């Protein structure tokens, strides 16, 4: 497998970040061991950056690139979508800017660190892996929970950690919450458990919706 031909194919398919599986799909007749050996060598030579096992970024000579961390999160561990504190911050439900990028996945819970930051993935059941959309953010297309699902995801995981969710301490934006579709919120809560549903009911009363 020729490096420059690979680079050309990656550019054609707009794969700034790519996985080993992407390479296998692009070059189905190449020997897997040869592909892996080449990737190890090209990482050592600085032609590619390894972000985690089997996930790489290509380095174009003379071009400094900084990728959007939300885009990196989608590609780093899939299937996954942005949710929880990161999504709540983007939707201005909470005032804080999330330090790490939080996502939901159907795969095991994992944390990854690389040059783009810290990426935390919470595992959920397949039936709850829904309620996300493709959004253009800072010029990149990202998979992110819609506002209602991000809030319900947050409630579910926070009430798993704590018996009680203090809405005031969380500094939730009441005005933003009042604009949500509460029928949709209740539908998403049904995907989780009774504690999620009870907490959502308390939140509705707190916001006077």
Secondary structure as UniProt FT lines:
FT   HELIX           3..12
FT   TURN            13..14
FT   STRAND          17..19
FT   HELIX           20..26
FT   TURN            27..29
FT   HELIX           32..44
FT   TURN            45..46
FT   STRAND          48..52
FT   TURN            53..54
FT   STRAND          55..58
FT   TURN            61..62
FT   HELIX           69..76
FT   STRAND          80..82
FT   HELIX           84..90
FT   TURN            91..92
FT   STRAND          101..105
FT   STRAND          110..114
FT   TURN            115..116
FT   STRAND          117..123
FT   HELIX           126..128
FT   STRAND          132..137
FT   TURN            138..139
FT   STRAND          140..145
FT   HELIX           147..161
FT   TURN            167..171
FT   HELIX           174..177
FT   TURN            178..179
FT   HELIX           182..189
FT   TURN            190..191
FT   HELIX           194..207
//
